[in-house]
Amino acid sequence: MQGLPFTPPTGVDESGHLGPPPAAFALLAADGVLVGWSREAEALLGYEASQVLGRRAADLIAHVPADQEGSDEAPSEQLRLDGTRSAVVDVRHGSGGTVRVAVTLHPLTPAPDAAASGSAPSAVLMAAELEKLRWWETRQAMLQGLVTQSPVTLTIYGPGARLLWANASSIRELGGDITALLGRSMTELFPGDVLTTQHLAPPEDLFQQILETGEPVIDVHFRGRAPADPGREHVWSSSYFRLVDGRGEPVGVCEQSIDVTDHYRAQQRLELLAEAGARIGSTLDPAGTAAELAKTAVPHYADAVLVDIAADVLEGEEPKALTGGSLVRVADSDRQATQVGEPVAYPAGSPQAESLARGRSTTEALVASTRLYVPLIVRGTPLGLVTFVRGDDSEVFDDGDRSVAEELASRTAVCIDNARRFRRERTAALMLQRSLLPRSLPEQSAVEAASRYLPADSHLGAGGDWFDVIPLSGARVGLVVGDVVGHGLEAAAAMGRLRAMVRTLAELDLAPDELLARLNDQVGREAPDQNENASDGGGAIGATCVYGIYDPASRTSTWAAAGHPSPAVVQPHGPVSFLRLPPGPPLGVGRLPYESVDVELAEGSLVVLFTDGLVEARGQGIDMGLDRLAAVLGEQRGSSPDRLCAQIVAELSTGEVRDDATLLVVRTRALGARQVAAWELSPDPALVAHARSIAAEQLARWGLDDLAFTTELVVSELVTNAIRYAAGPIGLRLIRDRSLICEVSDSQHTSPHARYAGTDEEGGRGLFMVAQLTEHWGTRYLPTGKTIWAEQSLPVA
């Protein structure tokens, strides 16, 4: 319920006048007869002097209030002549009512001649309306309390902000000797800083402004050292107002202050902890987390901070029992003798060793500093130790400071442990990823290749980017770059599975569009299981990929993409361009068909395959990254693939790497006319002998007579099968590359199989024999039919 407004007693001066209420005087003779009556008495009781003189004073008393009843004395006898307020009585008013007054008697010593007459006054009776008197006495008590008992310091300064007066609380703060401090300025009494004020003027100018304008200044925060407590820094909240005399002239400025040191420090500690929560742990790096702690605590909490962490924790290992020499200095804001990165040893029995052993904070007072040692503890196991240092001109650590230090250390320990766990997982993911990527690219007659893999920054973890160069039949080569969604072990494992699937499908000699279609089906089937088993929500649910096949014999390439950036191409004498591939959905997120595009590549052309992490720089769109890539390729088109990789990485991987990136650069080669021999044969069994003959003649021209017998058998079997089971013309091609390759093409799409033939069977032995006589054999399908190929190693020179 809202309180009623307070109304001062009737007659109280609401202007703030602090004088006592008007007193009524009356003179009494020895027998109690009134012999004198003042005008104040007339105003108080409503009687003129002629109405009361000669009457007994007791006749005017109506009765004694209940709180003074119980006395056997008459009302007049209850008034003691001792100069104090002896009674409260109700007096009859001239109007017929009563007035409650406080009465005091003061004895008089009459002159000898007056005393003899018997009518001389023997006492002065003073009376005042009780309610007004009590109001005045309350004010007096309040003023007395402000002077002697108030915890708020009251100080009066004159012109120049010089001390004129101080109450008891202020005198204690000033050191107890007010006489020696009178006349000194405020800056001399309290040297320090103004923390928060809208007035930036010095105290002397501020006081002069208040004297001139009369406008008060409220809640100015000062920080400094009090003369009575010079060893501890205090904070005061002060307000100022002008004092004026009875004529309204300014005589000084009153300062009322209260020590808010504890509140200010509590607020600072809360702000420090809030800042720590926002800053510490953003790097996912143990050493970086320790540095964040040091930056948070210095200089507002400590003058310096040292952080030592167990060596195995820095490596991502599980924390173990700490010994005096198993720590490494990772943060030092004071640049002590031990450098960051060097081991730290704590002798047995030292405060640091005791703090680690007991798992509790410990303080140590040194000659020029005070130190607080706080262990970094997670799940009951110490990870390291934090040392907070304060110089000799700073205050020692108290219980509140210790609590703040322990909270800072607790938060830091949790963040360091999280960073340790992340480092361990990231290291494992990177090791897995690097083990799944090609360690070296195979030597190819079709292309000269170089590659780079760029992991993302440490807080993102390993990604799922990969590349591969896959040898194919007919001296061809498969080129692939892919990007799995997500980061971490799940992405790395998914990348390994995809790379294996791509290699398997590529070795089946599938066209790029068909390969992506089958890969898409497999990823779509695996996605639900990956999402269900992902422990951290980072499981890969899709991937992008671009796959191409280059044939050095025809200098043609075939490409298809699944939601992936198109490769860049630089023809020997042409501009830099990006292949225009039909858009296909990312793997695992759609079942739309994929399309292939054939592109002719001149010998010496550059083909650059990459993932989006290379061209999507921080704060820039992919178009800008593609422009920068094209610029590098245009300037460095004559460089080797390996040098080009280095130049591209240097130009495009500046700043923070937000995603891992893969780069594959190849320069195309071509098989010369003397390395390829091709014939077209009609489907006539009589031509099998001719096929063997022309193959043997070609081997003789190549100087490969040692392979003639085996090659004739292979040609005979493959051409015979084509004539028997196919229709239309038959193609025969010999390729002399790093091996000898024999190919027979026909118009059928049926797949031949090698099998064991029974003793009574004439057929079935052909492909089995081919498999036994050659290193490799296989079938690849074309839009117009199929090609069966067999490969033999060249004789050692």
Secondary structure as UniProt FT lines:
FT   TURN            10..11
FT   TURN            14..15
FT   STRAND          24..29
FT   TURN            30..31
FT   STRAND          33..37
FT   HELIX           39..45
FT   HELIX           49..52
FT   TURN            53..54
FT   HELIX           57..60
FT   STRAND          61..63
FT   HELIX           66..68
FT   HELIX           75..78
FT   STRAND          85..92
FT   TURN            94..95
FT   STRAND          98..107
FT   HELIX           112..117
FT   STRAND          121..129
FT   HELIX           130..148
FT   STRAND          153..158
FT   TURN            159..161
FT   STRAND          162..166
FT   HELIX           168..174
FT   HELIX           178..181
FT   TURN            182..183
FT   HELIX           186..189
FT   STRAND          192..196
FT   HELIX           203..213
FT   STRAND          217..226
FT   TURN            227..228
FT   STRAND          229..244
FT   TURN            246..247
FT   STRAND          250..259
FT   HELIX           261..279
FT   TURN            280..281
FT   HELIX           286..297
FT   TURN            298..301
FT   STRAND          304..310
FT   HELIX           311..314
FT   TURN            315..316
FT   TURN            324..325
FT   STRAND          327..332
FT   TURN            340..341
FT   STRAND          343..344
FT   TURN            348..349
FT   HELIX           351..358
FT   STRAND          362..365
FT   STRAND          369..378
FT   TURN            379..380
FT   STRAND          381..391
FT   TURN            392..393
FT   HELIX           399..436
FT   STRAND          447..454
FT   TURN            458..460
FT   STRAND          464..471
FT   HELIX           473..475
FT   STRAND          477..484
FT   HELIX           489..507
FT   TURN            508..509
FT   HELIX           512..533
FT   STRAND          543..551
FT   TURN            552..555
FT   STRAND          556..562
FT   STRAND          568..570
FT   TURN            572..573
FT   STRAND          576..578
FT   STRAND          597..600
FT   TURN            603..604
FT   STRAND          606..610
FT   HELIX           612..615
FT   TURN            618..619
FT   HELIX           622..635
FT   TURN            637..638
FT   HELIX           641..652
FT   STRAND          661..668
FT   HELIX           673..675
FT   STRAND          676..681
FT   HELIX           685..687
FT   HELIX           688..702
FT   HELIX           705..707
FT   HELIX           708..725
FT   STRAND          730..736
FT   STRAND          739..746
FT   TURN            759..760
FT   HELIX           766..773
FT   STRAND          776..782
FT   TURN            783..784
FT   STRAND          785..793
//
